[in-house]
Amino acid sequence: MNNRLEEIRKQRGIKQEELATALEVSRQTIGSLENGRYNPSILLAFKIARFFGMSIEEIFIYEEDENA
């Protein structure tokens, strides 16, 4: 799953640390999300979307595997 988290965060001038504090996660979690090493739980995805006033689908892009 891809995401636009880093792009959206930078557009709004928010540091990783600030976002992490607001979401009650570590800065490392934000970095891992942005680098695609970690997919958020549904609860965290909702918290991120709510923080930015966006839908989950606007931030996280799910692409089905054609081989599945």
N, C-alpha and C positions, 0 to 999 in steps of 0.2 A: 504494500500500500504506500503510495506517495502522499506527500502533504506539502502545503504552502506555508507552514508555520513560520519558518525563518523569514520568508518574504513579507508576510503580513506583520510580523513582530517588528522588523526593521522599518517598514513603511510608517509604522506608528511611533517609532523612536523609543521602543521599549527594550531594555537590556534583558538578557537571559535570566539574570539574577532577580530582576523585578517581576518577571513573569512567573518564575519558580515560586517566589514568595507569595504572590497572589493566588497561585494554584495549590499551594502547600505541598510542593514537590521539591526535589533537589535541582540545582542548576544542571547537574549531570543528566538528569532525566530529560530536561528541555533539550540539551545538546544531542542526546541520543535520539529523541523524537525528530529533531531537525535533520539529522544525518541518516535517518531511515534505519537505524540499528534497533529501534524499539517501536512497536505499535502500542498506542495507548489503550487502556481499558475503556470500556464504554462510558464509565463515569468520568474519567479524565477527559475523554473526547468531548463530552457534554460541557464540562467545566471550561475547557479551552474555548469552545464555540460561544458559550455564554459570556466569557470574559471579553471576547472581541465583538460581540453582538452579531454573530454570523451563524449560519447553519453548519452542522458538522460536515456536510457535503461540500461546502465552499472551502473548507480547510483541508479535509482529508479526501484523497482521490483513490477510490477503490477500482482496480482494473482486474476483471476476472481473467484467470489463467485460461488461455484457449485450449490448453492440453488437459484441463481438469474434466 
